[in-house]
Amino acid sequence: MKKTLKLAAMATLLTPLGALAQDDTINIAYLASSSQNGFNQSIFDGIQRAAAEYDNVKVEIFDGEFSAPVQFTQVEDLVAGGRFDAMIVTPNDTVGIATALEDATAAGVKVAATLFPIGPDLGDMQPQIEGLVTTVATAPAIGARLQAEAVVDFCADKDPCNVVIMIGQLVFPFDNVRYDAYREVLDTHANIKVVATGEGNYSPDTSLTAMQDILQANPDIDVVLSNADQHLMGVEIALTDAGLDLDEIYLMGGGLNQIAVDAIRSGAWDATLAAAPRSMGEAALHAMVAALNGEEVEPWIDESKLGSSPAIVTTDWLVENPDFEAEWQG
């Protein structure tokens, strides 16, 4: 039986400030950083699955087009329209969107952040803007350091060990944090040389082109370190087209999609940083419904604790867990 938000008799008189009466329909907007992006689609899948557990919850997705101005305007328009009780936001600009979301919370709209905290400090998971209900995320620097440390282990017996970093977009604050975390770890090892950095924009096609350009100047590659599995899809094609042996190159992605799982199982890739986007969406939706029902909600839900895999997924772990399936296809 589906969950309902039934309150006791006389609920209209006794409903806490900010809660809804029992017959109200709850309308929740999901502001994706990009609705075309597989990771965001999986978050929305989780939101939809969780919403289906209630009789009175409706959800709708909005495409942020990987554009900070587009997403900022969406927040303003949705608040002005007055149709939505809550917003779940995967931010394109974690700092710039804060002002619009403060206006949203001041207007009585409940807000949750997914994937990243919203505000000036990407390492602070506690609410940084007035009225933010919860953040479902893990600090991006934590996972980035784990990835870089795995690269250090691979490079231990190589001198030099030539590393390419394939990041999303350095204009994004969260990708800058990841990149800085990579360099903080890698640059302390004299044998590791970061020979190039590419921007894949979370697109296999863009990553393919970026990697082709990098290989023209740097044909001798030992490692490709990336924050996104989508990047490695293009990187793999570029490396293969260049005649390089994938067995000799350490490929580390991020996001744990099913394409990565299959590639690691086959031996084409070596590892990926785990993520659980569907579980993230489910947790955010349930938190929004609880908040709208006047219940107390944890201000930080640690996304790294939502999935069933270790932080770094490798061939060995997948061999030990043959039935594991990723939460998104990629």
Protein Blocks (a to p, Z undefined) as FASTA:
>chain_A
ZZdfddcehklmmpcghiacfklccddddddfblkbmklmmmmmmmmmmmmmpckbccdd
ddeklpaklmmmmmmmmmmnomafbdcdddfblmlmmmmmmmmmmnopacddehiacdjb
lkbmbdfbghiabdcdddfklmmmmmmmmmmmmmmmgccdddddddfbfkbmklmmmmmm
mmmmmmmpmkbccfbdcdeklpaklmmmmmmmmmmmmmbcfbdcdfbfklmmmmmmmmmm
nopafklpccddehjaaklmmmmmnomambdcdddfklmmmmmmmmmmmmmnopacdfbd
cfklmmmbdfbdcfklmmmmmmbccfbeZZ
